Amino acid sequence: MGEASISVDIFNPGQVFACLGFLEVADLLLGSAEGGFDWSNEAKVRFRLLSRDIDNPFAVVLDAVAASEVRRYAPRGYVDPPPNGKGPVAAGGDDDETPVNDPPEPSKTFPGPKADGRALPIRLIRGPAGAAGPVIEMSHWVDGSTRSDFKLYAGNRSAATIARAMLCGTRAKSKTGQRAEDVRTLGLRALWGQQRAEFLVDPFGVLTPMGGSFNFDPRGAWTGIDAGYSPNDQGHRLAASPVVELLAAVGLEHARPKEYENRKVRYSVWGCLLPPLLARPVLGGASLAVPRRVFSFELALSGKNKNVTFAQEEMQG
């Protein structure tokens, strides 16, 4: 078995969800993966990941995600509404009105009751559409089951454009004297190529300015304080982790934190190595016979968006 560990802030819910995402993808790609949190040194909590015959499973996961392409999928017969400037937009945020030319792939199964162009589920795939190989599913925001969909993003953005922004970065719209290909923000793909050593030590610590996200990383969140300042109005971009944003969405594919009151959420971390099948319920608060710590946080509002905030640990009786 190969084992590696990374630094993690267990008070950052997005990082905890992303740790489960690392475990899910490692199990998908390598098999027999197990993961857990080591808080023996409270000042330097680590997330441990084991998998079969690989020295560093984190590197395998990041290689696979960085090389992937984002594909939307929808029920058979679904057709995107015609572009009208108010529909799904290209990666970048609410102020980018370039329509996405991205016909969704038809699927025999669909996780939600209906298909909404702004909230179609996505897959991360390697190679051309339809090629055989592992597929990373990201669809929790359209979950039609009794579980919370935990959809945080809103506005004139689609899940696919957010994922592409996190993965590939964004480019500025063409203006006079400006090349259309000018880089606006960097994504995981470019950062992984430039800062591989830093990623392998602390993938959640590599931050980049963002124009829009799934709102999992509280370091990139903002809420109005009625002080006359808006990052959007000023063209300012807050820095957060594309690894947290992407891998947290993967981690929530089969697990959810528990929203025990309106916008109040609870999750757990576990202090031993577990396979995904057991780690999922523990994250949601299931009381299994494993060492665990329980945290709660509030979902802050920013317009119609909900933002994850930093958590507090709950005292255990």
Secondary structure as GFF3:
##gff-version 3
##sequence-region A 1 317
A	DSSP	beta_strand	2	7	.	.	.	ID=ss1
A	DSSP	alpha_helix	13	30	.	.	.	ID=ss2
A	DSSP	beta_strand	34	38	.	.	.	ID=ss3
A	DSSP	three_ten_helix	42	44	.	.	.	ID=ss4
A	DSSP	beta_strand	46	51	.	.	.	ID=ss5
A	DSSP	alpha_helix	57	66	.	.	.	ID=ss6
A	DSSP	beta_strand	69	75	.	.	.	ID=ss7
A	DSSP	beta_strand	105	107	.	.	.	ID=ss8
A	DSSP	three_ten_helix	117	119	.	.	.	ID=ss9
A	DSSP	beta_strand	122	125	.	.	.	ID=ss10
A	DSSP	beta_strand	136	138	.	.	.	ID=ss11
A	DSSP	three_ten_helix	140	142	.	.	.	ID=ss12
A	DSSP	alpha_helix	159	168	.	.	.	ID=ss13
A	DSSP	beta_strand	170	171	.	.	.	ID=ss14
A	DSSP	beta_strand	183	185	.	.	.	ID=ss15
A	DSSP	alpha_helix	188	194	.	.	.	ID=ss16
A	DSSP	alpha_helix	196	201	.	.	.	ID=ss17
A	DSSP	three_ten_helix	203	205	.	.	.	ID=ss18
A	DSSP	beta_strand	208	210	.	.	.	ID=ss19
A	DSSP	three_ten_helix	218	220	.	.	.	ID=ss20
A	DSSP	alpha_helix	231	234	.	.	.	ID=ss21
A	DSSP	beta_strand	238	240	.	.	.	ID=ss22
A	DSSP	alpha_helix	242	251	.	.	.	ID=ss23
A	DSSP	beta_strand	258	261	.	.	.	ID=ss24
A	DSSP	beta_strand	264	270	.	.	.	ID=ss25
A	DSSP	alpha_helix	276	283	.	.	.	ID=ss26
A	DSSP	beta_strand	292	298	.	.	.	ID=ss27
A	DSSP	beta_strand	300	302	.	.	.	ID=ss28
A	DSSP	beta_strand	305	307	.	.	.	ID=ss29
A	DSSP	beta_strand	312	313	.	.	.	ID=ss30
###
